[in-house]
């Protein structure tokens, strides 16, 4: 089953790792934040969004409205359906942009199709949806971005002026999921927005009234489609003086970018405990093979709707997106045991380019520390703060709720334990004495039932640090291992495997003095040093079912060190 949910901003995508299922609503509409609850005879699929005013603006507008309290006018709105008669259903909203009526919103309605409302003078945004009882007839959405009310005014909303919005993927059999169109209007520093969300590809739109000022009308349209192997996310943006009167674009394969999503069946994904900062867990489990999950995709910029596609674990899905829409945000939730919090991963602002494929593998080995996009540890005055994820997946994606049974971290100063805490090193804060000292930051994690996905992790950093005048990075590094593994998270047995080795953090970019990598095939009881050649090591291929452990020891050019051990980093099939 495919599910959908509205995405007004990127922060909403982070909140909808499992999108809301389609509920009961008027024909062809999608319920959610972008849809109004329906009054009798109205369709809950469009909404105007007034901008929140500042206190100063509110006081100014209140004073203006008081002075001009008698300057109100009658706005009459006539509604005509596609047959030129009173429409079966309609819903109209009028929202003040500037002037005494700024922020005011009215929904004039009358069974006769002609409705009136008395409003203060000023600039307004009007939008109207008209539809019938037949789902296949779709919806006519008519928007007037510039309605200057300075006298009694009559506006005619005529469905016959609307033209189809027809945006399709190159794959003919693709099934439509949902779409959303958003219109934002700016005038005199104030912004208002209106939107419509559809669960059927039957939308017609029209601009109404005079043109607005240059660049004051922004518009976004996104539609989502499902195929047998993935789907499409087709988005466009517009800016100008008018709202779109219809829009036709049949996408070609050459103008799209591909996101290949790989779901690894990790043995611990459905069974290991979920870390909460206390180290509590639920024990071993059954793994993830045969479980479905729903990756969710939406644009990084501008309002939109997002969609989720169901795919099996293990499995691969390919989502094609339009680079014209800009960067995209991807949310991924791994299966979890009953009662445990699911692990969610987020890839924000994913840049795409037409004709290219970006591959993301989620929840697979080698699980370990990562410093992508972060310093890891900072010192501000005499406070050390760690933002150092210990259990990022093989691609470096950091989970929101990493699975572990026990975790411990400690900070040593000049060889003496200064602070200790249960849990990992995300959002860990330590107060230290003033002045320069030598420090060692250490952490351990244990995960039962995770063979082939790092059952034990231990890591230790040494560095010198002194009081700072502001937030300053502390020189720490990590080592990432990136073997090419199958969707079951295993490597071929009995064959040597080339494992790329990447240094992140203080020792990267020419600041590495020494690096030693070792492997173990007996759970870390004995180790064999592997030469690092051209950024990789070659791991001998042990027998099937063997767990391979990996260790890295490094020193940077300033003498700071790392000792990192990943027990049961991956296994052979």
C-alpha positions as CSV (number, residue, x, y, z in Angstrom):
1,X,0.0,0.0,0.0
2,X,1.3,3.4,-0.8
3,X,0.7,6.2,1.7
4,X,1.0,10.0,1.4
5,X,1.3,13.0,3.6
6,X,1.6,16.8,3.0
7,X,5.0,18.4,3.4
8,X,4.8,22.2,3.9
9,X,8.4,22.4,4.9
10,X,11.4,20.1,5.2
11,X,10.9,19.8,9.0
12,X,7.6,18.1,8.3
13,X,9.4,15.5,6.2
14,X,11.4,14.6,9.3
15,X,8.2,14.2,11.2
16,X,6.6,11.9,8.6
17,X,9.0,9.0,8.4
18,X,5.8,6.9,8.0
19,X,3.4,9.0,6.0
20,X,-0.2,9.3,7.0
21,X,-2.6,6.9,5.3
22,X,-5.2,8.3,3.0
23,X,-8.4,8.9,4.9
24,X,-12.0,9.6,4.1
25,X,-12.5,12.9,2.3
26,X,-14.3,14.4,-0.6
27,X,-13.7,12.7,-4.0
28,X,-10.1,13.1,-5.2
29,X,-8.8,15.0,-2.1
30,X,-6.0,14.2,0.2
31,X,-6.5,14.9,3.9
32,X,-3.7,16.5,6.0
33,X,-2.2,19.8,6.9
34,X,-2.7,21.2,3.4
35,X,-6.4,20.5,3.4
36,X,-9.2,22.1,5.4
37,X,-11.8,20.1,7.3
38,X,-14.9,20.2,5.1
39,X,-18.0,22.1,5.9
40,X,-21.2,20.7,4.4
41,X,-21.0,20.8,0.7
42,X,-17.4,21.8,0.5
43,X,-14.3,19.9,-0.6
44,X,-11.5,19.7,2.0
45,X,-8.6,20.0,-0.4
46,X,-7.5,23.6,-0.7
47,X,-6.4,26.1,2.0
48,X,-5.1,29.6,2.3
49,X,-2.2,30.1,4.8
50,X,-1.9,33.6,6.3
51,X,1.6,34.6,7.4
52,X,2.0,35.1,11.1
53,X,2.4,38.9,11.8
54,X,4.8,40.4,14.2
55,X,3.5,42.3,17.2
56,X,4.5,45.6,15.6
57,X,2.7,44.8,12.4
58,X,-0.4,43.7,14.3
59,X,-0.5,46.9,16.3
60,X,0.0,49.0,13.2
61,X,-2.7,47.2,11.3
62,X,-5.1,47.4,14.2
63,X,-4.6,51.2,14.4
64,X,-5.1,51.5,10.6
65,X,-8.2,49.5,10.7
66,X,-9.6,51.6,13.6
67,X,-9.0,54.8,11.6
68,X,-10.6,53.2,8.5
69,X,-13.4,51.3,10.3
70,X,-16.1,52.7,8.0
71,X,-14.1,52.0,4.8
72,X,-15.6,48.6,4.1
73,X,-16.9,47.2,0.8
74,X,-19.1,44.4,-0.4
75,X,-17.2,41.7,-2.3
76,X,-19.6,39.5,-4.3
77,X,-18.4,36.2,-5.8
78,X,-20.3,34.5,-8.6
79,X,-19.5,30.9,-9.2
80,X,-20.1,29.1,-12.5
81,X,-19.4,25.4,-13.3
82,X,-18.1,24.0,-16.5
83,X,-21.7,24.0,-17.9
84,X,-22.1,27.7,-17.1
85,X,-24.5,27.0,-14.3
86,X,-24.3,27.0,-10.6
87,X,-21.7,24.4,-9.6
88,X,-22.7,21.3,-7.7
89,X,-20.0,22.0,-5.1
90,X,-17.6,24.9,-4.5
91,X,-15.4,26.3,-1.8
92,X,-14.0,29.8,-1.8
93,X,-11.6,31.6,0.5
94,X,-10.7,35.3,0.6
95,X,-7.6,36.2,2.7
96,X,-6.3,39.7,3.4
97,X,-2.7,40.4,2.3
98,X,-2.2,44.0,3.2
99,X,-4.3,47.0,4.4
100,X,-6.9,47.0,7.2
101,X,-8.0,43.5,6.3
102,X,-4.6,41.9,6.4
103,X,-4.7,38.5,8.0
104,X,-8.5,38.3,7.8
105,X,-9.9,35.2,6.1
106,X,-13.5,34.6,5.0
107,X,-15.2,31.8,3.2
108,X,-18.3,33.2,1.4
109,X,-20.8,30.6,0.4
110,X,-24.4,30.5,-0.8
111,X,-26.4,27.7,-2.4
112,X,-27.4,30.1,-5.2
113,X,-23.7,30.2,-6.3
114,X,-23.5,33.9,-5.6
115,X,-22.1,34.9,-2.2
116,X,-21.2,38.2,-0.6
117,X,-19.1,39.4,2.2
118,X,-18.3,42.8,3.7
119,X,-14.5,43.5,4.0
120,X,-12.2,46.4,4.8
121,X,-10.4,47.8,1.8
122,X,-7.0,46.4,0.9
123,X,-5.2,43.7,-1.1
124,X,-6.7,40.2,-0.9
125,X,-5.9,36.7,-2.2
126,X,-8.9,34.8,-3.5
127,X,-9.0,31.1,-4.3
128,X,-11.9,28.8,-5.2
129,X,-12.3,25.1,-5.8
130,X,-15.3,23.8,-7.9
131,X,-16.2,20.1,-8.3
132,X,-19.0,17.7,-9.0
133,X,-20.1,14.4,-7.5
134,X,-18.1,12.5,-10.2
135,X,-14.5,11.9,-9.2
136,X,-13.4,11.6,-12.8
137,X,-14.6,15.2,-13.4
138,X,-11.8,16.4,-11.1
139,X,-11.4,19.8,-9.6
140,X,-11.2,23.3,-11.1
141,X,-9.0,25.5,-8.9
142,X,-9.1,29.2,-9.7
143,X,-6.8,31.7,-7.9
144,X,-6.8,35.5,-8.0
145,X,-3.5,36.6,-6.5
146,X,-4.3,40.3,-6.8
147,X,-7.7,41.5,-5.6
148,X,-7.6,45.2,-4.7
149,X,-10.8,46.0,-2.8
150,X,-11.4,49.8,-2.9
151,X,-15.1,49.7,-3.9
152,X,-18.0,47.3,-4.0
153,X,-16.6,44.6,-6.3
154,X,-18.1,41.6,-8.1
155,X,-15.8,38.7,-9.1
156,X,-16.9,35.8,-11.3
157,X,-15.2,32.4,-10.7
158,X,-15.8,30.5,-14.0
159,X,-14.7,26.9,-14.2
160,X,-14.8,27.2,-18.0
161,X,-11.6,29.3,-17.9
162,X,-9.6,26.5,-16.3
163,X,-7.3,24.3,-18.2
164,X,-5.8,20.8,-17.3
165,X,-2.6,20.3,-15.3
166,X,-1.1,17.4,-17.2
167,X,2.3,16.4,-15.9
168,X,3.3,12.8,-16.7
169,X,6.3,10.5,-16.3
170,X,7.9,8.8,-19.3
171,X,6.7,5.4,-18.0
172,X,3.1,5.0,-19.3
173,X,2.0,2.3,-16.8
174,X,3.1,4.4,-13.8
175,X,0.2,4.8,-11.3
176,X,-0.6,8.3,-10.0
177,X,-0.2,8.7,-6.2
178,X,-0.8,12.3,-5.3
179,X,-0.1,15.9,-6.3
180,X,0.1,19.3,-4.7
181,X,0.0,22.8,-6.0
182,X,1.0,25.8,-3.8
183,X,0.7,29.5,-4.6
184,X,2.5,32.1,-2.6
185,X,1.7,35.8,-3.0
186,X,3.8,38.7,-1.6
187,X,2.7,42.3,-1.3
188,X,4.1,45.2,0.9
189,X,6.2,42.7,2.8
190,X,3.4,40.3,3.7
191,X,3.1,36.8,2.3
192,X,0.0,34.6,1.9
193,X,-0.2,31.1,0.6
194,X,-2.9,28.8,-0.7
195,X,-2.7,25.2,-1.8
196,X,-4.5,22.2,-3.2
197,X,-3.7,18.5,-2.7
198,X,-5.1,15.9,-5.0
199,X,-5.2,12.0,-4.9
200,X,-6.4,11.9,-8.5
201,X,-4.7,13.3,-11.7
202,X,-7.7,15.5,-12.5
203,X,-6.8,19.1,-11.6
204,X,-7.6,22.1,-13.8
205,X,-6.3,25.6,-12.9
206,X,-6.9,29.2,-13.9
207,X,-5.5,32.6,-13.1
208,X,-8.2,35.2,-12.3
209,X,-8.1,39.0,-12.3
210,X,-5.2,41.4,-13.1
211,X,-1.6,40.6,-13.1
212,X,0.3,41.1,-9.8
213,X,3.6,42.9,-9.4
214,X,6.6,41.3,-11.1
215,X,8.0,38.3,-9.1
216,X,5.3,38.6,-6.5
217,X,3.6,35.3,-7.4
218,X,5.5,32.0,-6.7
219,X,4.1,28.6,-7.5
220,X,5.1,25.0,-6.9
221,X,3.6,21.9,-8.4
222,X,4.7,18.3,-7.5
223,X,3.2,15.0,-8.6
224,X,4.2,11.5,-7.5
225,X,3.8,8.2,-9.3
226,X,4.4,4.5,-8.5
227,X,5.9,1.8,-10.7
228,X,6.6,-1.8,-10.1
229,X,10.3,-1.0,-9.3
230,X,9.9,2.4,-7.7
231,X,8.4,5.6,-8.9
232,X,8.6,9.2,-9.9
233,X,8.7,12.6,-8.1
234,X,8.0,15.3,-10.7
235,X,8.3,18.9,-9.4
236,X,8.4,22.3,-11.0
237,X,8.7,25.9,-9.7
238,X,7.4,29.1,-11.2
239,X,7.7,32.8,-10.5
240,X,6.0,35.8,-12.1
241,X,2.8,37.9,-12.1
242,X,0.2,35.2,-12.7
243,X,-1.0,31.9,-11.5
244,X,-0.8,29.0,-13.9
245,X,-3.8,28.5,-16.2
246,X,-3.2,24.8,-16.8
247,X,0.2,23.3,-17.3
248,X,1.2,20.5,-19.7
249,X,4.6,18.8,-19.5
250,X,5.3,15.2,-20.5
251,X,8.7,14.3,-18.9
252,X,11.3,12.5,-20.8
253,X,13.8,10.1,-19.3
254,X,16.7,12.3,-20.3
255,X,15.6,15.2,-18.0
256,X,15.3,13.0,-14.9
257,X,17.8,12.0,-12.2
258,X,17.6,8.5,-10.6
259,X,17.8,7.7,-6.9
260,X,18.6,4.0,-6.4
261,X,17.6,3.0,-2.9
262,X,18.9,-0.3,-1.5
263,X,17.5,-1.9,1.6
264,X,19.8,-4.4,3.4
265,X,18.4,-7.2,5.4
266,X,20.3,-6.7,8.6
267,X,20.1,-9.4,11.3
268,X,19.7,-6.9,14.1
269,X,17.2,-4.5,12.5
270,X,14.1,-6.0,13.9
271,X,15.4,-7.5,17.1
272,X,18.2,-5.5,18.8
273,X,17.3,-3.0,21.5
274,X,16.8,0.6,20.7
275,X,19.2,3.0,22.4
276,X,17.6,5.7,24.4
277,X,20.6,7.1,26.2
278,X,20.2,4.7,29.0
279,X,21.6,1.6,27.3
280,X,18.4,-0.4,27.7
281,X,17.5,-2.9,25.0
282,X,15.1,-5.6,24.1
283,X,17.5,-8.4,23.2
284,X,18.1,-10.5,20.1
285,X,15.5,-10.8,17.3
286,X,14.6,-12.3,14.0
287,X,16.1,-9.9,11.4
288,X,14.4,-8.0,8.6
289,X,14.1,-10.3,5.6
290,X,10.6,-10.2,4.1
291,X,9.6,-7.0,5.9
292,X,8.3,-4.0,3.9
293,X,9.3,-0.5,4.5
294,X,8.4,2.9,3.1
295,X,11.0,5.4,2.0
296,X,9.6,9.0,1.9
297,X,10.7,11.7,-0.6
298,X,10.0,15.4,-0.9
299,X,11.6,18.6,-2.2
300,X,14.2,20.3,0.1
301,X,13.0,23.8,-0.7
302,X,9.5,25.4,-0.9
303,X,6.2,23.9,0.2
304,X,5.1,20.6,-1.2
305,X,3.6,17.2,-0.7
306,X,5.7,14.1,-0.3
307,X,5.0,10.5,-1.0
308,X,6.1,7.1,0.3
309,X,6.9,4.0,-1.7
310,X,6.6,0.5,-0.3
311,X,9.6,-1.8,-0.9
312,X,10.7,-5.2,0.5
313,X,13.7,-5.9,2.6
314,X,16.1,-6.9,1.1
315,X,15.3,-5.0,-2.1
316,X,16.0,-2.1,-4.4
317,X,13.8,0.7,-5.6
318,X,14.6,3.4,-8.2
319,X,12.9,6.8,-7.8
320,X,13.2,9.3,-10.7
321,X,13.1,13.0,-9.8
322,X,13.2,16.3,-11.6
323,X,16.4,18.4,-11.1
324,X,14.4,21.5,-12.0
325,X,12.7,21.3,-8.5
326,X,16.1,21.6,-6.8
327,X,17.5,19.3,-4.1
328,X,15.4,16.6,-2.5
329,X,15.0,15.3,1.1
330,X,14.8,11.5,1.7
331,X,13.5,9.9,4.9
332,X,14.0,6.2,5.6
333,X,12.7,4.2,8.5
334,X,14.1,0.8,9.3
335,X,11.9,-2.0,10.7
336,X,11.9,-2.4,14.5
337,X,10.8,-4.9,17.0
338,X,7.4,-4.5,18.7
339,X,7.6,-1.8,21.3
340,X,10.9,-0.5,20.1
341,X,11.5,2.9,18.5
342,X,12.2,2.6,14.8
343,X,15.5,3.8,13.4
344,X,15.0,6.6,10.9
345,X,17.6,8.0,8.6
346,X,17.5,11.4,6.8
347,X,19.3,12.6,3.7
348,X,18.8,16.3,3.4
349,X,19.3,18.6,0.4
350,X,20.2,15.7,-1.9
351,X,21.5,17.4,-5.1
352,X,20.5,15.6,-8.3
353,X,21.6,16.0,-11.9
354,X,19.7,14.9,-15.0
355,X,21.0,11.6,-16.5
356,X,22.8,10.5,-13.3
357,X,22.1,7.9,-10.7
358,X,22.8,8.3,-7.0
359,X,22.8,5.1,-4.9
360,X,21.9,5.1,-1.2
361,X,22.2,1.9,0.8
362,X,20.4,2.0,4.1
363,X,20.9,0.1,7.4
364,X,23.7,-2.1,6.1
365,X,27.3,-2.8,7.3
366,X,29.8,-1.6,8.2
367,X,28.2,0.1,11.1
368,X,30.6,2.5,13.0
369,X,31.5,6.1,13.9
370,X,31.0,8.8,11.3
371,X,31.9,12.5,11.0
372,X,30.1,13.4,7.8
373,X,29.1,17.1,8.0
374,X,30.3,17.6,11.6
375,X,33.4,18.3,13.7
376,X,32.5,15.6,16.2
377,X,33.8,17.3,19.3
378,X,34.0,21.1,20.2
379,X,35.2,23.1,23.1
380,X,33.6,26.3,24.2
381,X,35.4,27.9,27.1
382,X,35.7,24.9,29.5
383,X,32.9,22.8,28.1
384,X,33.5,19.9,25.7
385,X,30.5,18.9,23.6
386,X,30.4,15.7,21.6
387,X,28.2,15.2,18.5
388,X,29.8,12.0,17.4
389,X,27.4,9.2,16.2
390,X,28.9,5.8,16.9
391,X,26.5,3.7,14.9
392,X,26.1,5.2,11.4
393,X,25.2,2.6,8.8
394,X,27.6,1.5,6.0
395,X,26.8,4.5,3.8
396,X,27.3,6.9,6.7
397,X,23.6,7.6,7.4
398,X,23.1,8.5,11.0
399,X,20.0,6.8,12.7
400,X,17.7,8.8,15.0
401,X,17.5,5.9,17.4
402,X,20.5,3.6,17.1
403,X,20.1,0.0,18.3
404,X,22.2,-1.2,21.2
405,X,22.0,-3.1,24.4
406,X,24.6,-1.3,26.4
407,X,26.7,1.8,25.8
408,X,29.2,3.7,27.9
409,X,31.4,6.8,27.4
410,X,34.1,8.3,29.5
411,X,36.4,11.4,29.4
412,X,39.9,11.1,31.0
413,X,42.1,14.1,31.8
414,X,45.8,13.4,32.2
415,X,45.0,9.7,32.7
416,X,42.3,10.2,35.4
417,X,38.6,9.5,34.7
418,X,36.9,12.9,34.8
419,X,33.3,12.1,33.6
420,X,31.4,8.9,32.7
421,X,28.0,8.4,31.2
422,X,25.7,5.7,30.0
423,X,24.8,5.9,26.3
424,X,26.7,7.1,23.3
425,X,28.4,10.4,22.3
426,X,25.6,12.2,20.6
427,X,24.7,15.4,22.5
428,X,27.2,14.6,25.3
429,X,28.5,17.5,27.3
430,X,31.5,17.5,29.7
431,X,32.7,20.4,31.9
432,X,36.5,20.4,32.2
433,X,39.1,22.4,34.3
434,X,40.6,25.5,32.7
435,X,44.0,25.5,31.0
436,X,45.7,23.0,28.7
437,X,45.6,19.3,29.4
438,X,45.8,15.9,27.7
439,X,42.5,14.1,27.2
440,X,41.3,10.7,26.2
441,X,37.6,10.3,25.1
442,X,36.5,6.6,25.1
443,X,33.3,4.8,24.2
444,X,32.0,1.3,24.0
445,X,28.8,-0.2,22.6
446,X,27.5,-3.8,22.8
447,X,24.7,-5.1,20.6
448,X,23.4,-8.7,21.0
449,X,22.0,-10.5,18.0
450,X,23.8,-8.3,15.5
451,X,26.3,-10.7,14.0
452,X,27.4,-9.2,10.7
453,X,26.4,-5.7,11.8
454,X,29.0,-4.7,14.5
455,X,28.2,-6.6,17.7
456,X,30.8,-4.6,19.8
457,X,32.4,-1.3,19.2
458,X,35.2,0.4,21.1
459,X,36.8,3.7,20.2
460,X,39.3,5.9,21.9
461,X,40.6,9.4,21.0
462,X,43.5,11.3,22.5
463,X,44.1,15.0,22.1
464,X,45.3,18.1,23.9
465,X,42.9,20.9,24.6
466,X,42.9,24.2,26.4
467,X,40.4,26.9,27.4
468,X,39.0,28.6,24.3
469,X,37.4,32.0,23.7
470,X,34.5,30.5,21.7
471,X,33.3,27.3,20.1
472,X,36.4,25.5,18.6
473,X,36.7,22.1,17.0
474,X,38.6,19.5,18.9
475,X,40.9,17.3,16.7
476,X,39.2,13.9,16.5
477,X,39.1,11.5,13.5
478,X,37.3,8.3,12.6
479,X,37.8,5.6,10.0
480,X,35.1,4.3,7.7
481,X,35.1,0.9,6.0
482,X,33.1,0.5,2.8
483,X,33.2,-3.1,1.5
484,X,30.9,-4.0,-1.5
485,X,28.3,-6.2,0.1
486,X,25.1,-7.9,-1.1
487,X,21.6,-6.9,-0.1
488,X,21.8,-9.5,2.7
489,X,24.8,-7.6,4.1
490,X,27.3,-10.4,3.4
491,X,30.5,-10.7,1.4
492,X,31.3,-13.8,-0.8
493,X,32.9,-16.6,1.2
494,X,36.4,-17.9,0.3
495,X,37.3,-14.8,-1.8
496,X,39.6,-11.9,-1.0
497,X,37.6,-8.7,-0.6
498,X,38.8,-5.2,-1.3
499,X,37.6,-2.8,1.4
500,X,37.9,0.9,0.8
501,X,39.2,2.8,3.9
502,X,38.3,6.5,4.4
503,X,39.6,8.8,7.1
504,X,37.2,11.5,8.3
505,X,37.9,14.4,10.7
506,X,41.2,16.0,11.8
507,X,43.4,13.5,10.1
508,X,41.8,13.9,6.7
509,X,43.1,16.0,3.8
510,X,46.8,15.4,4.1
511,X,46.9,15.6,7.9
512,X,47.4,11.8,8.5
513,X,50.8,10.7,9.9
514,X,50.1,7.0,10.3
515,X,47.3,4.5,9.8
516,X,47.3,0.8,10.7
517,X,44.3,-1.5,9.7
518,X,43.9,-5.0,11.1
519,X,41.3,-7.8,10.6
520,X,40.1,-10.7,12.8
521,X,38.1,-13.8,11.9
522,X,37.7,-15.0,15.5
523,X,35.7,-12.2,17.2
524,X,38.8,-10.0,18.0
525,X,40.8,-12.6,19.9
526,X,43.6,-12.4,17.3
527,X,44.4,-9.8,14.7
528,X,46.2,-9.7,11.3
529,X,47.6,-6.4,10.0
530,X,46.5,-5.5,6.4
531,X,48.5,-3.2,4.2
532,X,46.7,0.0,3.2
533,X,47.2,0.5,-0.6
534,X,45.6,3.2,-2.6
535,X,42.9,3.9,0.0
536,X,41.9,0.3,0.6
537,X,42.8,-3.0,2.3
538,X,42.3,-6.5,1.0
539,X,40.6,-8.8,3.5
540,X,41.2,-12.6,3.0
541,X,38.0,-14.5,2.3
542,X,37.2,-16.7,5.3
543,X,34.7,-19.5,5.2
544,X,31.0,-19.0,4.9
545,X,29.3,-17.7,8.0
546,X,32.4,-16.1,9.4
547,X,32.1,-12.6,11.0
548,X,35.0,-10.3,10.0
549,X,36.1,-7.7,12.6
550,X,38.1,-4.6,11.6
551,X,40.4,-2.3,13.6
552,X,42.0,1.0,12.8
553,X,44.8,2.9,14.6
554,X,45.9,6.3,13.4
555,X,47.9,9.3,14.4
556,X,47.5,12.8,12.8
557,X,50.2,15.2,12.1
558,X,49.7,16.9,15.5
559,X,50.0,13.7,17.4
560,X,46.3,13.2,18.1
561,X,45.3,9.5,18.0
562,X,42.4,7.1,17.3
563,X,42.0,3.5,18.3
564,X,38.8,2.1,16.7
565,X,37.6,-1.6,16.9
566,X,34.5,-3.0,15.2
567,X,33.8,-6.6,16.2
568,X,31.7,-8.6,13.7
569,X,31.8,-5.7,11.2
570,X,30.3,-7.9,8.4
571,X,30.0,-11.6,7.7
572,X,30.6,-13.9,4.8
573,X,27.7,-15.6,3.0
